[in-house]
């Protein structure tokens, strides 16, 4: 899916969260289950690099998880999106600052 702000440059954070709520509502209507929430971009450095001023958050649905064991790819450190997703989903298991 193409990034909405590329086609709609005036979109704001409120619009983005409204779109997210509608998307989650549709997924739940289609049979998915809300199983949790995630938060990302919690460090100031990542916020600056993403041109935002606060962490972002979202819903976790039951079809977003795998029951298969996984290993980290050998190039994980060069794949920022993967690392962010892994850190976000594993943050609840963390016992200290990341």
C-alpha angles and dihedrals in degrees: 000000000000118000107265095220090063090063096031108035093175093062113124136200092265089054091049093052091046089054090048092051091050091048092049091046090053092048091051090048087053090056105270119134126225106235103168149321135261134209126202144176091042096151119083091228092058091045091053092047090051094044095240133120103212140032118276126226140195148169127276115215128198094252092059093077133074126212090205119099113251136196126205115259115250091243096049093123091060094047104076095180093054093046092049092050092048093048092047095050093043096044092092089062094050119108099197145016115312 
